[in-house]
Amino acid sequence: MIKFRAWDKATSSYRKVLEIEFYPDGELKKVKVAGLQRKGAITPDKLMLEQFTGLKDVNGKPIYEGDIVHGYDQEPDRDDGYIGSSVTDVVNFKYGAFWIGDSWYKVMVMTPPIVEVIGNVHENPELMEADK
């Protein structure tokens, strides 16, 4: 199932998406969300839609576009001396797939065996600033 969440720019909060409506040419017309009066419709310029990847992180939390995740290739308490590799970046949809990072040279969301959602770009931008 395709699911979305919506970041409401006016209230700086997430809203549950109930319905998405398009114009005949495919352009986004309006989005109906939970928690609003007057039929619950918002024009696209007032929110940001973020699609569910269909995957959950190591803790069972759904992973969406805009989430900041930490992906690594092994449990950190492994005793053989191998430190492993890791990436911390934003989940994006590009090139027909979900990626950790915004370029072709990053990794697909499903590549690291362990992925953990540690925040999102709206509520936790400092997580990405610390990585620079």
C-alpha positions in Angstrom: 0.0 0.0 0.0 1.2 3.5 -0.8 1.1 5.7 2.3 2.1 9.3 2.8 2.5 11.7 5.7 2.3 15.4 5.4 4.4 18.1 7.0 2.1 21.1 7.6 4.3 24.2 7.1 1.8 26.5 9.0 1.8 24.5 12.2 5.2 22.8 11.9 3.7 19.4 12.6 2.9 16.2 10.8 -0.6 15.3 9.7 -2.1 12.0 8.6 -3.0 12.0 4.9 -6.5 10.8 4.2 -6.8 11.5 0.5 -4.8 13.0 -2.3 -6.5 14.6 -5.3 -4.9 15.3 -8.7 -5.8 17.4 -11.7 -6.3 15.5 -15.0 -2.8 16.4 -16.1 -1.3 14.6 -13.0 -0.5 17.8 -11.1 -1.3 17.7 -7.4 -4.5 19.5 -6.6 -5.2 19.1 -2.9 -4.6 16.9 0.1 -7.1 15.9 2.7 -5.5 15.5 6.1 -6.7 14.6 9.6 -7.1 17.2 12.3 -8.4 20.2 10.2 -11.7 21.9 10.2 -13.5 22.7 7.0 -13.3 19.3 5.2 -9.6 19.0 6.1 -8.2 20.0 2.6 -4.9 21.8 2.2 -3.4 23.1 -1.0 0.0 21.5 -1.9 2.0 24.7 -1.3 1.2 24.6 2.4 2.6 21.2 3.1 5.2 18.7 2.1 4.2 15.1 1.2 6.6 12.4 2.3 6.1 8.8 1.0 6.4 5.7 3.2 9.3 3.4 1.9 7.4 0.2 2.8 10.2 -0.6 5.2 10.6 -0.4 9.0 13.7 0.3 10.9 15.5 -1.9 13.4 13.0 -0.8 16.1 9.9 -1.4 14.0 9.3 2.3 13.2 8.1 3.1 9.6 10.7 4.8 7.4 9.5 7.8 5.3 11.1 10.2 2.9 12.5 13.0 5.0 13.6 10.8 7.8 17.1 11.0 9.0 18.4 7.5 9.4 21.6 5.8 10.6 22.5 2.7 8.6 25.3 0.4 9.5 26.4 -3.1 8.5 26.7 -4.9 11.8 25.7 -4.7 15.5 28.1 -2.3 17.2 29.0 -4.8 20.0 30.6 -7.4 17.7 33.9 -8.6 19.2 36.0 -9.5 16.2 37.6 -6.0 15.9 35.8 -5.0 12.7 34.5 -1.5 13.2 32.1 -1.7 10.2 30.8 1.0 8.0 27.9 3.4 8.5 26.0 6.3 6.9 23.8 8.9 8.5 21.7 10.9 6.0 18.2 11.8 4.8 15.9 9.3 3.0 15.0 10.5 -0.5 13.2 9.1 -3.5 15.4 9.3 -6.6 16.1 7.2 -9.6 13.1 5.1 -9.0 14.1 4.0 -5.5 14.5 5.2 -1.9 18.1 6.2 -1.0 19.9 7.3 2.1 21.4 10.6 0.9 20.7 12.7 -2.1 23.1 11.5 -4.8 23.6 8.4 -6.9 26.7 7.5 -4.9 24.8 7.0 -1.6 23.2 3.7 -0.6 19.7 2.3 -1.2 17.6 2.2 2.0 17.5 -1.6 1.9 21.3 -1.9 1.5 22.5 -1.6 5.1 21.3 -4.6 7.1 20.6 -2.3 10.1 18.8 1.0 9.6 17.5 3.2 12.5 15.3 6.3 12.2 17.0 9.0 14.4 14.8 12.0 13.4 13.5 13.9 10.4 14.5 17.0 8.5 11.8 19.2 9.9 12.0 18.5 13.6 15.7 17.5 13.9 17.8 19.5 11.3 20.6 19.7 13.8 21.3 16.0 13.2 22.4 16.8 9.7 24.4 19.9 10.7 26.4 17.9 13.1 27.4 15.5 10.3 29.0 18.2 8.2 
